[in-house]
Amino acid sequence: MSVGIFIITHNNIGQQLLETARIMLGTCPLQAADFAIYSDCELETAISEAKSRINELDNGDGVLVLTDMYGSTPSNIATRLANSNSVIVISGINLPMLIRVLNYPRLNLEQLAEKASSGGHDGIMICK
């Protein structure tokens, strides 16, 4: 078993990040799904659908939820999912974060969350 990855973002940001990561890596070593949130979404319906997808992704090792911007609707939906020890939410997804996560498919949920955070942070650079 392994940790599931659930990406919740505005519009199709998550889909594009996941597709790009799959192309770069040639595969997706973890079970992963994206969930696009649009400005006209019905919040309670979106939360219900997100919970359903979490249940599909959780094979017993938990789910790492990555979202784009803290405090936004996708982030607020994600934090509503983190009601147990089997879900960890990290905001600020970027491609380095996602690639780092997918490169460590054997880590447990807590370790994978640390890799996600460090990958996202370390992937930000000032290029002079």
C-alpha positions in Angstrom: 0.0 0.0 0.0 1.0 3.6 -0.3 -0.1 7.1 0.4 -2.7 8.6 -2.0 -2.2 12.1 -3.4 -5.1 14.5 -3.9 -4.6 17.8 -5.5 -7.3 20.5 -5.0 -6.8 23.7 -6.9 -8.4 26.6 -8.7 -9.6 25.7 -12.2 -7.2 23.1 -13.8 -4.0 24.0 -12.1 -3.8 20.6 -10.4 -4.6 18.7 -13.5 -1.8 20.5 -15.4 0.7 20.0 -12.6 -0.1 16.3 -12.3 0.0 15.8 -16.1 3.4 17.6 -16.3 4.8 15.5 -13.5 3.6 12.3 -15.2 5.3 13.4 -18.4 8.5 14.3 -16.6 8.7 11.1 -14.6 7.3 8.8 -17.3 4.8 7.4 -14.7 2.9 8.3 -11.6 4.2 6.0 -8.8 1.5 6.9 -6.4 -2.3 6.8 -6.8 -3.1 10.5 -7.5 -6.1 12.6 -8.5 -6.9 16.2 -9.0 -10.0 18.2 -8.2 -10.7 21.5 -9.9 -12.6 24.1 -8.0 -14.3 26.8 -10.1 -15.6 30.2 -8.9 -19.3 29.1 -9.3 -18.9 25.8 -7.3 -21.4 24.9 -4.6 -19.2 24.6 -1.5 -21.1 21.8 0.3 -21.3 19.8 -2.9 -17.6 20.2 -3.5 -16.8 19.1 0.1 -18.9 16.0 -0.3 -17.3 15.1 -3.6 -13.8 15.7 -2.2 -14.6 13.4 0.8 -15.7 10.7 -1.6 -12.5 11.0 -3.6 -10.4 10.9 -0.4 -12.1 7.6 0.5 -11.2 6.3 -3.0 -7.6 7.3 -2.6 -7.0 6.0 0.9 -5.7 2.5 0.7 -5.0 2.4 4.4 -1.8 4.6 4.4 -3.6 7.9 4.3 -3.9 10.8 1.8 -1.7 13.8 1.3 -3.8 16.7 0.0 -1.9 19.4 -1.9 -3.7 22.7 -2.5 -2.7 25.9 -4.3 -3.2 28.9 -2.0 -3.8 29.0 1.7 -7.1 30.7 2.7 -8.7 30.2 -0.7 -11.7 28.0 -1.5 -9.6 25.0 -2.5 -7.6 25.3 0.6 -10.7 25.7 2.8 -12.2 22.6 1.2 -8.9 20.7 1.8 -8.8 21.7 5.5 -12.3 20.4 6.0 -10.9 17.0 4.9 -8.1 16.9 7.5 -10.3 15.7 10.3 -8.3 12.5 11.0 -4.7 11.3 11.2 -5.1 9.8 7.8 -5.2 13.1 5.9 -2.5 15.9 5.9 -3.0 19.1 3.9 -0.2 21.2 2.5 -0.9 24.5 0.7 1.3 26.2 -1.9 1.6 23.4 -4.4 4.2 23.9 -7.1 5.9 21.5 -9.6 9.0 20.9 -7.5 6.8 19.9 -4.5 4.8 17.4 -6.6 7.9 15.9 -8.2 9.5 15.5 -4.8 6.5 13.7 -3.5 6.3 11.4 -6.4 10.0 10.5 -6.1 9.4 9.1 -2.6 6.5 6.7 -3.0 7.5 4.4 -0.2 7.4 7.0 2.6 4.6 7.1 5.1 2.2 10.0 5.2 4.1 12.2 7.7 7.4 11.7 5.9 5.8 12.4 2.6 4.3 15.6 4.0 7.8 16.7 5.1 9.2 15.9 1.6 6.4 17.9 0.0 7.1 20.9 2.2 10.8 20.8 1.7 10.4 20.2 -2.1 8.1 23.2 -2.4 10.3 25.5 -0.4 13.6 24.3 -2.0 12.1 24.7 -5.5 11.7 28.5 -5.0 14.8 30.4 -6.0 15.7 33.9 -7.0 17.4 33.6 -10.4 19.7 36.5 -11.1 
